[in-house]
Amino acid sequence: MSSNRYIRATAKPSNERNKNDSYITPYSMIQQLLDAEDLDKNATILEPCCSQHRSIPKVLIKNGFNNITENIYEETNKSFLDFDENIQYDYIISNTPYGNKNFIDFVNKAKTIARKKIILLYPLNCLNGIERYNKIYKDTDYPLSKLYQFVRFPMLTDSIREDGTYSTGMSIYAWFIWDKEHTGDIILRQIDNNKYCK
């Protein structure tokens, strides 16, 4: 397992961001994704916005995925948007800090790096907007294939808990999955996360 390091782009001034610009992904949200989506355990995976908690790689490893490249948040001058497109991975799996402002740039960059699937945790309102529709969702070469929407609203600014539980907030979250092989309509599935909400 390798680990490259570079800074993650941010959408807010430093005094308005969560500490270290970290929106922590609860372990259970990752596990529920893996329970729902069929992924190749031999695939190469990039986690381009890995926090110091390493929650996504930890759950992947626990489930038998071992070929993972982590890019840990550090105070440097490099961004995922500057990532070398000659380095390819089968999957990108991440909870990005880029927010709505940089959604289009991040997704389009990911499409140049992920050979098979892009799996990103975003608020559901990232579906909105004519610019996103024209630049992201009309794409039939690397289409959005599925949305796994969480029934209850996770609070991602909370501290991570070993039992996978979390507080609830005001934003509806979903795992957005782009699949290069997908044809047809976007599939919407819901994930019942009630037992993890405190």
Secondary structure, DSSP 8 states (H G I E B T S, - for coil): -EEEE-----SS-GGGS-GGG-----HHHHHHHHHHS---TTS-EEEEEE-TT-HHHHHHHHTT---EEEEE--SSS--GGG--TTS-EEEEEE--S-TGGGHHHHHHHHHTTEEEEEEEEEEGGGG--HHHIIIIIT-SSS-EEEEEEESS-B-TTS---TT--B-B-S--EEEEEEETT--SS-EEEEE--GGGB-
